[in-house]
Amino acid sequence: MDKTDLLVLIGLTLVVVLYLKRETIKSFISELLFAEEDSATTVSTSSRDIAEVVNEHGKNYVVFYASQTGTAEDYAKKFAKELTAKFGLNVMCADVEYFDFETLNDLPDGCVVSFFVSTYGEGDFPDGAVHLEDFLSNCGTTDLENVNFTIFGLGNCTYEFFNGASRKCNKYLLEAGAKQIGAAGEGDDGSGSTDEDYLAWKDAILEELKSKLKLDERQEKFVPSFKLETLETVTEKTSLGEPSLQYLPANKLSFNDEGVQLGPFDLSQPYVAPVAKSYELFKSGDRNCIHSEIDVSGSNIKYTTGDHLAIWPSNANEKVEQFLQLFNLKGDTIFNLKPLDSTIKVPFPCPTTIEATVRHYLEITGPVSRQSFGSLIQFAPNEEIKQKLTALAKDKDLFAKEITAKCYNLADALLYVSNGQPWSTVPWEFLIEAMAHIQPRYYSISSSSLSEKQTIHITSVVENSPNPVDPSLPPVVGVATNLLRNVQLAKNNEDTSSMPVHYDLNGPRNLFQGYKLPVHVRRSTFRLPTNPSTPVIMIGPGTGVAPFRGFVRERVKFVEQQENVQLGKHLLFYGSRNTDDYLYREEWPEYAKKLGASFEMIVGHSRIPGQPKVYVQDKIREHAQEVLKLIHEGAFLYICGDAKNMAQGVNAALVDILSEDKKITKEEASEMIKMLKTTGRFQEDVW
């Protein structure tokens, strides 16, 4: 590896760590700054001392989550609710980001700690949990000898370091003398089995806890965590779906003297950005692909080529109406939430309305879990429905066939079970607590920060496909991609009536009027080598080519700005189904003209009638000598796209050509690939 690149990688790692710690510090400062706001929207305790908080509030069980996209948080909260409902435990459920752990060993006798840990990137802890990793990895052998813990990890088996964060967390805890209760659980999103993995682990762990803590099980009954108050009037402090408190009329956004809105913009507050341009890249059969350009010139948002853009979606009109009707909810009801426990944070801005909550805050279109069916049994409208619900909740195979395979959301599933009968027996408070909260969707940025300083480009295939089991059922539609498609059509004065779903494009109090979307940038380590003479191999079929469009545009701009610069070879492997969905087809020849021999694009098509299927991994094998030559010259390798099939196929192809070239075993070649990843020369942006 070039010395310059090595130094830059080390520097980048330090910057990322400091950035992540800055987020923790910023969140703490933010709590202090907004301490005067309505207590319903903040945690009343500002202490980061875990033992102090647990003792002060009389807790006898702590459930921690380290979450990147909200999944670990969702499972942690479900687990905490079940501990309370089944055993009457006084549970605190908390984000590790808001606590220090120096007093973890000083928790009260008998207090158990459960960790729910997501893995991010190459086996890394989530952004808000870096300080937890720092603490645990530096503990002595007896520093946590009084801690009793359970652990459940959430990961994806298609990644090299499957559940790397939870495994490291488990290892550190044991090495520090902590005592583990039951086996570690591991959810696998790669095989789509996270929910079943959790249920199997949870059932076993509850039995272990029941025995160890001598718990008496009681009939499960929902106990609300919040006091719900209905209000009469919408005021300037009432949220109608604004993405953060700062956007309410009662509050003020921060601007500099030039009128630029000041951040930071992140998971706690997005920037509401105009969509400057949006157009269709292709329309092939039942698929569309949209190119969107987001204008961030009115903010202090900066990005680096290779970062991700987060889009904060809302739910479609049709899905919102279906949900409200199913549970017999009045959308215009105004309500406020007050925590019954001061360690609990209200999950969204309040006061608000039911309609705003369903549209902007709840994940109402996500897949349904058996766990959710089990928790709804107590609210079944009648005995017949209760029996049917119970049967589905208890039978994994039956649930998979009748619910999961049909891609039902919660409303679809309950209407199926009740044969169309409403579920007005389900309390609104239960839905607020039981349902996951809608999360931003992340897209690889397809522009270059060198050439597009004030706009961010993203490339998205619109998810809109027939139901895989029964075409007469509603189609499977993506929340964010169909929102982007609606914006693209409306902005270009095209008809949206044929779309399967529609959206309120004006947003709360017309905040999104003029085709605006809430966004923020998520930093990435997916970076070009800083030495332009370092060779680069890019592998990205379909929309996986998005960041490589940004990479290539970066090099084009660099060449335009620099004289007599020597570029290393930039080899791009791209694949599409056929020539109709060849993304940015007109652009690549222009880039090739400007970059000359330093740029080469190799393309394969997998679905051209009468021709064999050709994937990017096939092209890698076909061009093995060129790939090997570049690797030997210190090339950086990048993969972007599908994790389950493409990334595994590419890794297998690289292992094959390395083992053949060096006359080594595939196991030894795999270790070489792993070393490239460890040293930062092989980077993946896969999903």
Long-range contacts (C-beta under 8 A, 24 or more apart in sequence): 1-634, 1-679, 1-681, 2-529, 2-531, 2-533, 2-534, 2-634, 4-530, 4-531, 5-529, 5-530, 5-531, 5-534, 5-636, 8-529, 8-530, 9-679, 9-680, 12-525, 12-527, 13-525, 16-523, 16-525, 17-130, 19-523, 20-127, 20-128, 20-130, 21-130, 21-131, 23-97, 23-127, 23-128, 23-266, 24-97, 24-128, 24-130, 24-131, 26-264, 27-97, 27-98, 27-128, 27-268, 28-98, 30-268, 31-98, 34-245, 37-245, 38-237, 38-350, 39-338, 40-336, 40-337, 40-338, 40-339, 40-346, 40-350, 41-245, 41-345, 41-346, 41-349, 41-350, 42-345, 43-98, 43-342, 43-343, 43-344, 43-345, 44-339, 44-342, 45-342, 45-343, 48-98, 48-99, 48-100, 49-99, 49-100, 49-102, 49-103, 50-99, 50-100, 50-101, 50-103, 50-104, 50-107, 51-103, 51-104, 51-106, 51-107, 52-103, 53-92, 53-99, 53-343, 54-92, 54-107, 54-108, 54-111, 55-108, 57-90, 57-92, 57-341, 57-342, 57-343, 58-90, 59-90, 59-91, 59-92, 59-111, 59-343, 60-89, 60-90, 60-91, 60-108, 60-110, 60-111, 61-89, 61-90, 61-91, 61-92, 61-111, 61-112, 61-113, 61-114, 62-91, 62-92, 62-93, 62-94, 62-107, 62-111, 62-112, 62-113, 62-114, 63-91, 63-92, 63-93, 63-94, 63-113, 63-114, 63-116, 64-94, 64-95, 64-96, 64-99, 64-113, 64-114, 64-115, 64-116, 65-93, 65-94, 65-95, 65-96, 65-115, 65-116, 65-117, 66-95, 66-96, 66-97, 66-115, 66-116, 66-117, 66-118, 66-125, 66-126, 66-128, 66-129, 66-132, 66-165, 66-169, 67-95, 67-116, 67-118, 67-126, 67-128, 68-118, 68-120, 68-126, 68-127, 69-118, 69-439, 69-442, 70-436, 70-437, 70-439, 71-118, 71-154, 71-189, 71-194, 72-116, 72-117, 72-118, 72-126, 72-154, 73-116, 74-436, 74-437, 75-116, 75-152, 75-154, 75-187, 75-198, 76-114, 76-116, 77-433, 78-371, 78-434, 79-114, 79-116, 79-152, 79-202, 81-225, 81-433, 81-434, 82-202, 82-206, 82-220, 83-209, 84-223, 85-220, 85-221, 85-222, 85-223, 86-206, 86-217, 86-218, 86-220, 87-209, 87-210, 87-213, 87-215, 87-216, 87-217, 87-218, 88-216, 88-218, 89-215, 92-341, 92-343, 93-344, 94-343, 95-128, 96-128, 96-129, 96-131, 96-132, 97-128, 97-129, 100-131, 100-135, 101-131, 101-132, 101-135, 101-136, 102-135, 104-144, 104-147, 105-143, 105-144, 105-145, 105-146, 105-147, 106-146, 107-146, 107-147, 109-146, 110-213, 111-148, 112-148, 112-149, 112-150, 112-181, 112-209, 112-213, 113-147, 113-148, 113-149, 113-150, 114-149, 114-150, 114-151, 114-152, 115-149, 115-150, 115-151, 115-152, 115-166, 115-169, 115-173, 116-151, 116-152, 116-153, 116-154, 117-151, 117-152, 117-153, 117-154, 117-165, 117-166, 117-169, 118-153, 118-154, 118-155, 118-165, 118-166, 119-153, 119-154, 119-155, 119-156, 119-159, 119-161, 119-162, 119-163, 119-164, 119-165, 119-166, 120-165, 121-525, 122-159, 122-160, 122-161, 122-164, 122-677, 122-684, 123-159, 123-160, 123-161, 123-164, 123-165, 123-168, 124-164, 124-165, 125-165, 125-168, 125-169, 126-165, 129-165, 132-169, 133-165, 133-168, 133-169, 133-172, 136-168, 136-169, 136-172, 136-173, 136-176, 137-168, 137-172, 139-172, 139-175, 139-176, 140-176, 141-175, 141-176, 141-177, 142-176, 142-177, 143-176, 143-177, 144-173, 144-176, 144-177, 144-178, 145-176, 145-177, 145-178, 145-179, 147-173, 147-176, 147-177, 147-178, 147-179, 148-178, 148-179, 148-180, 148-181, 148-212, 149-173, 149-178, 149-179, 149-180, 149-181, 150-180, 150-181, 150-182, 150-205, 150-208, 150-209, 151-180, 151-184, 151-185, 152-184, 152-185, 152-186, 152-187, 152-198, 152-201, 152-202, 153-184, 153-185, 153-186, 153-187, 154-186, 154-187, 154-189, 154-194, 155-186, 155-187, 155-188, 155-189, 155-190, 156-188, 156-189, 156-190, 156-643, 157-188, 157-190, 157-191, 158-190, 158-643, 158-644, 158-647, 158-648, 158-686, 159-190, 159-643, 159-684, 159-686, 160-674, 160-677, 160-684, 162-186, 162-188, 162-190, 181-205, 181-208, 181-209, 181-212, 182-208, 182-209, 190-643, 190-644, 195-367, 195-369, 195-370, 195-371, 196-370, 196-396, 198-371, 199-369, 199-370, 199-371, 202-371, 220-375, 220-378, 221-378, 222-375, 222-378, 222-427, 222-429, 222-430, 224-340, 224-427, 224-429, 224-430, 224-433, 225-339, 225-340, 225-341, 225-344, 225-433, 226-337, 226-338, 226-339, 226-340, 226-344, 226-346, 226-429, 226-432, 226-433, 227-337, 227-338, 227-339, 227-340, 228-335, 228-336, 228-337, 228-428, 228-429, 229-335, 229-336, 229-337, 229-338, 230-333, 230-334, 230-335, 231-334, 231-335, 231-336, 231-351, 232-334, 233-334, 234-334, 234-353, 235-351, 237-351, 238-334, 238-351, 238-352, 238-353, 239-348, 239-349, 239-350, 239-351, 239-352, 239-356, 239-508, 240-352, 240-353, 240-356, 240-508, 240-509, 241-314, 241-352, 241-356, 241-359, 241-360, 241-361, 241-507, 241-508, 242-349, 242-508, 242-509, 242-511, 243-269, 243-270, 243-272, 243-312, 243-360, 243-518, 244-268, 244-269, 244-270, 244-349, 245-349, 247-272, 247-511, 248-349, 249-509, 256-300, 259-298, 260-298, 260-299, 260-300, 261-298, 261-299, 261-300, 262-299, 262-300, 263-299, 263-300, 263-301, 265-299, 265-301, 265-519, 265-520, 265-521, 266-520, 267-310, 267-440, 267-520, 269-520, 270-310, 270-312, 270-440, 270-518, 270-519, 270-520, 271-296, 271-298, 271-299, 271-301, 271-518, 271-519, 271-520, 272-511, 272-512, 272-516, 272-517, 272-518, 272-519, 273-298, 273-299, 273-516, 273-517, 273-518, 273-519, 274-298, 274-514, 274-515, 274-516, 275-487, 275-491, 275-515, 275-516, 275-517, 276-455, 277-455, 278-484, 278-487, 278-488, 278-491, 278-492, 278-515, 279-488, 279-492, 280-488, 281-459, 281-583, 281-584, 282-580, 282-581, 282-582, 282-583, 284-577, 284-578, 284-580, 284-581, 286-464, 286-465, 286-466, 287-461, 287-462, 287-464, 287-581, 288-461, 288-462, 288-464, 288-485, 289-459, 289-460, 289-461, 289-462, 289-543, 289-581, 289-583, 290-459, 290-460, 290-461, 290-462, 290-481, 290-484, 290-485, 290-488, 291-446, 291-457, 291-458, 291-459, 292-457, 292-458, 292-459, 292-460, 292-484, 292-487, 292-488, 293-447, 293-452, 293-455, 293-456, 293-457, 294-455, 294-456, 294-457, 294-458, 294-517, 294-519, 295-454, 295-455, 296-454, 296-455, 296-456, 296-519, 297-454, 297-455, 301-520, 301-521, 302-449, 302-521, 303-445, 303-449, 303-456, 303-521, 304-449, 304-523, 304-524, 304-527, 305-445, 305-447, 305-448, 305-449, 305-450, 305-527, 305-528, 305-547, 305-550, 305-551, 305-553, 305-554, 306-444, 306-445, 306-524, 306-525, 306-526, 306-527, 306-528, 306-547, 306-550, 306-551, 306-685, 307-445, 307-521, 307-522, 307-523, 307-524, 307-526, 308-442, 308-443, 308-444, 308-445, 308-521, 308-522, 308-524, 309-442, 309-443, 309-445, 309-456, 309-458, 309-519, 309-520, 309-521, 309-522, 310-440, 310-441, 310-442, 310-443, 310-519, 310-520, 310-521, 310-522, 311-440, 311-441, 311-442, 311-443, 311-458, 311-480, 311-483, 311-484, 311-517, 311-518, 311-519, 312-440, 312-517, 312-518, 312-519, 312-520, 313-438, 313-440, 313-441, 313-479, 313-480, 313-483, 314-359, 314-360, 314-438, 314-483, 314-503, 314-504, 314-507, 315-358, 315-359, 315-360, 315-362, 315-364, 315-365, 315-438, 315-479, 316-365, 316-477, 316-479, 316-482, 316-483, 316-501, 316-502, 316-503, 317-501, 317-502, 317-503, 317-504, 318-500, 318-501, 318-502, 319-364, 319-365, 319-409, 319-411, 319-501, 320-355, 320-358, 320-359, 320-364, 322-411, 323-358, 323-364, 323-410, 323-411, 324-354, 324-355, 324-358, 325-422, 326-411, 326-414, 326-415, 326-422, 326-423, 327-422, 327-423, 327-424, 327-426, 327-428, 327-431, 328-422, 328-423, 328-424, 329-354, 329-358, 329-428, 330-354, 331-355, 331-358, 335-428, 337-432, 347-432, 347-437, 348-437, 354-428, 356-508, 357-432, 359-504, 360-438, 360-508, 361-437, 361-438, 362-431, 362-432, 362-435, 362-436, 362-437, 362-438, 363-435, 363-436, 363-437, 363-438, 363-439, 364-409, 364-410, 364-411, 364-435, 365-409, 365-477, 365-479, 366-409, 366-410, 366-436, 367-404, 367-407, 367-408, 367-409, 368-403, 368-404, 368-408, 368-409, 368-410, 368-413, 370-396, 370-399, 372-410, 372-434, 373-399, 373-403, 373-413, 375-430, 375-434, 376-414, 376-423, 376-426, 379-423, 379-425, 379-426, 379-427, 379-430, 380-425, 381-418, 381-421, 381-422, 381-423, 381-424, 381-425, 385-417, 385-418, 385-421, 388-417, 389-417, 392-417, 405-468, 405-469, 406-467, 406-468, 406-469, 406-470, 406-473, 407-467, 407-468, 407-469, 407-476, 410-435, 412-473, 412-474, 438-479, 440-520, 441-479, 441-480, 441-481, 442-522, 443-546, 444-526, 444-543, 444-544, 444-546, 444-547, 444-550, 444-640, 444-685, 445-521, 445-546, 445-547, 445-550, 446-545, 446-546, 446-547, 446-549, 446-550, 447-549, 447-550, 447-553, 448-550, 448-551, 448-553, 448-554, 448-557, 449-554, 450-553, 450-554, 450-557, 450-558, 450-561, 451-553, 451-554, 451-556, 451-557, 452-553, 456-519, 456-521, 457-549, 457-550, 458-546, 459-543, 459-545, 459-546, 459-549, 459-583, 460-484, 460-543, 461-542, 461-543, 464-500, 474-500, 475-500, 477-501, 483-517, 487-515, 487-517, 490-515, 491-515, 524-685, 525-680, 525-683, 526-638, 526-640, 526-683, 526-685, 527-683, 528-554, 528-555, 528-636, 529-636, 531-568, 532-558, 532-565, 532-566, 532-567, 532-568, 533-566, 533-567, 533-568, 534-568, 534-634, 534-635, 534-636, 535-568, 535-569, 535-570, 535-571, 535-630, 535-633, 535-634, 535-635, 535-636, 536-568, 536-569, 536-570, 536-571, 536-635, 536-636, 536-638, 537-571, 537-573, 537-627, 537-630, 537-631, 537-635, 537-636, 537-637, 537-638, 538-570, 538-571, 538-572, 538-573, 538-638, 538-640, 539-572, 539-573, 539-616, 539-620, 539-637, 539-638, 539-639, 539-640, 539-641, 539-650, 540-572, 540-573, 540-574, 540-616, 540-638, 540-639, 540-640, 540-641, 541-573, 541-574, 541-575, 541-576, 541-604, 541-615, 541-616, 541-641, 541-642, 541-646, 542-575, 542-576, 542-581, 542-583, 542-641, 542-642, 543-583, 543-641, 544-639, 544-640, 544-641, 544-642, 544-646, 544-685, 544-686, 545-572, 545-574, 545-583, 545-584, 545-640, 546-640, 547-638, 547-640, 547-685, 548-572, 548-574, 548-638, 548-640, 549-584, 549-587, 551-638, 552-591, 552-595, 552-599, 553-591, 555-595, 555-598, 555-599, 556-591, 556-594, 556-595, 559-594, 559-595, 560-594, 567-595, 567-598, 568-598, 568-633, 568-635, 569-597, 569-598, 569-599, 569-600, 569-630, 569-635, 570-595, 570-598, 570-599, 570-600, 571-600, 571-602, 571-626, 571-627, 571-630, 571-635, 572-599, 572-600, 572-601, 572-602, 573-602, 573-604, 573-616, 573-619, 573-620, 574-601, 574-602, 574-603, 574-604, 574-616, 575-603, 575-604, 575-605, 575-606, 575-614, 575-615, 575-616, 575-619, 576-603, 576-605, 576-606, 577-605, 577-606, 577-607, 578-605, 578-607, 578-608, 579-605, 579-608, 615-646, 615-649, 616-646, 616-649, 616-650, 617-646, 617-649, 617-650, 617-652, 617-653, 618-653, 620-650, 620-653, 620-654, 620-657, 621-653, 621-656, 621-657, 624-657, 624-660, 624-661, 627-654, 627-657, 628-657, 628-658, 628-661, 631-658, 631-676, 634-681, 635-681, 636-681, 636-682, 636-683, 637-676, 637-681, 637-682, 637-683, 638-682, 638-683, 638-684, 638-685, 639-682, 639-683, 639-684, 639-685, 639-686, 640-684, 640-685, 640-686, 641-686, 641-687, 642-686, 642-687, 643-684, 643-686, 643-687, 646-686, 647-684, 647-686
